[in-house]
Amino acid sequence: RFSTGYSSIAHGGASSVLQNEGDAMQLIINSGGSVRCVYSEAIDLARLGRLTISRGSHVEPDEAGRWFADLAPVGGPKLGPFARRSDALQAETRWLDAHWLSQSPPG
């Protein structure tokens, strides 16, 4: 079973990095073979098996055009404001990598 996305049911374990065309993804693989990762198109995840993808955050502008990364779906903070969407996306990914990816999900 392969779970991916910003939120998944897989538990943390060993990590592995697969690379494709210069991009890297960190995959956390538990002892049961389930995988947890922050979704990216760096590799074709569907080739690894059945996917379960769920949202872990929302990156959206406010009425003034400032960007925020709301990580509430994974129990995280609201980051921002950022002048550019790309800055909010980078902050979102850094937070998910540092605080969500390697932690075992509840349940």
C-alpha positions as CSV (number, residue, x, y, z in Angstrom):
1,R,0.0,0.0,0.0
2,F,1.3,3.5,-0.9
3,S,0.0,6.6,0.8
4,T,1.0,10.0,-0.4
5,G,0.0,13.6,-0.1
6,Y,0.3,16.2,2.5
7,S,-1.5,14.0,4.9
8,S,-1.7,10.2,4.9
9,I,-2.4,7.2,7.1
10,A,1.1,5.7,6.8
11,H,3.5,5.7,9.8
12,G,7.0,7.0,9.7
13,G,10.0,4.6,9.4
14,A,13.1,4.6,7.2
15,S,13.5,7.4,4.7
16,S,14.5,7.2,1.1
17,V,15.1,9.8,-1.5
18,L,14.3,9.1,-5.2
19,Q,15.5,11.5,-7.8
20,N,14.2,12.3,-11.3
21,E,15.6,15.0,-13.5
22,G,17.2,16.9,-10.6
23,D,14.2,16.9,-8.3
24,A,14.2,15.0,-5.0
25,M,11.4,13.6,-2.9
26,Q,11.7,12.3,0.6
27,L,9.7,9.1,1.2
28,I,9.1,7.7,4.7
29,I,8.6,3.9,4.5
30,N,7.2,2.1,7.5
31,S,7.9,-1.6,8.4
32,G,4.6,-2.6,6.8
33,G,5.6,-1.1,3.4
34,S,3.4,2.0,3.6
35,V,4.9,5.2,2.3
36,R,4.4,8.8,3.5
37,C,5.5,11.9,1.5
38,V,4.8,15.4,0.6
39,Y,3.3,15.2,-2.9
40,S,5.4,16.2,-5.8
41,E,5.6,15.2,-9.4
42,A,9.4,14.6,-9.1
43,I,8.6,10.9,-9.5
44,D,5.6,9.0,-10.9
45,L,4.2,7.8,-7.5
46,A,1.5,5.7,-9.2
47,R,4.1,3.3,-10.4
48,L,4.8,2.3,-6.8
49,G,1.2,1.2,-6.1
50,R,-2.2,2.3,-5.0
51,L,-2.3,6.0,-3.8
52,T,-4.1,7.7,-1.0
53,I,-3.8,11.5,-1.3
54,S,-5.2,14.0,1.1
55,R,-4.8,17.7,1.6
56,G,-2.5,18.9,4.2
57,S,-2.7,22.7,3.7
58,H,-4.2,25.6,1.8
59,V,-2.1,28.3,0.1
60,E,-4.4,31.2,-0.8
61,P,-4.3,35.0,-1.0
62,D,-6.2,37.4,1.3
63,E,-8.2,40.3,0.1
64,A,-5.1,42.5,0.0
65,G,-3.2,40.0,-2.3
66,R,-0.9,38.7,0.4
67,W,-0.3,34.9,0.4
68,F,-0.8,32.6,3.4
69,A,0.0,28.9,3.9
70,D,-2.6,27.4,6.3
71,L,-1.4,24.1,7.6
72,A,-4.5,23.5,9.8
73,P,-5.4,20.2,8.0
74,V,-2.3,18.6,9.6
75,G,-2.5,20.5,12.9
76,G,-0.1,23.2,11.9
77,P,0.0,27.0,11.9
78,K,-1.0,29.6,9.4
79,L,2.2,30.9,7.8
80,G,2.6,34.4,6.2
81,P,1.9,36.9,4.9
82,F,4.0,36.5,1.8
83,A,4.2,38.9,-1.1
84,R,4.5,36.0,-3.6
85,R,2.6,32.7,-3.9
86,S,5.9,30.9,-4.6
87,D,7.3,32.1,-1.2
88,A,4.2,30.8,0.6
89,L,4.6,27.4,-1.3
90,Q,8.2,27.2,-0.2
91,A,7.4,28.0,3.4
92,E,4.6,25.4,3.3
93,T,7.0,22.7,2.0
94,R,9.7,23.5,4.5
95,W,7.2,23.3,7.4
96,L,5.7,20.0,6.2
97,D,9.2,18.5,5.8
98,A,10.4,19.7,9.2
99,H,7.2,19.1,11.3
100,W,4.8,16.7,9.6
101,L,6.7,14.3,7.3
102,S,8.7,12.3,9.8
103,Q,6.1,12.2,12.5
104,S,3.7,9.3,12.9
105,P,0.1,10.4,12.2
106,P,-2.5,10.0,15.0
107,G,-4.4,6.7,15.2
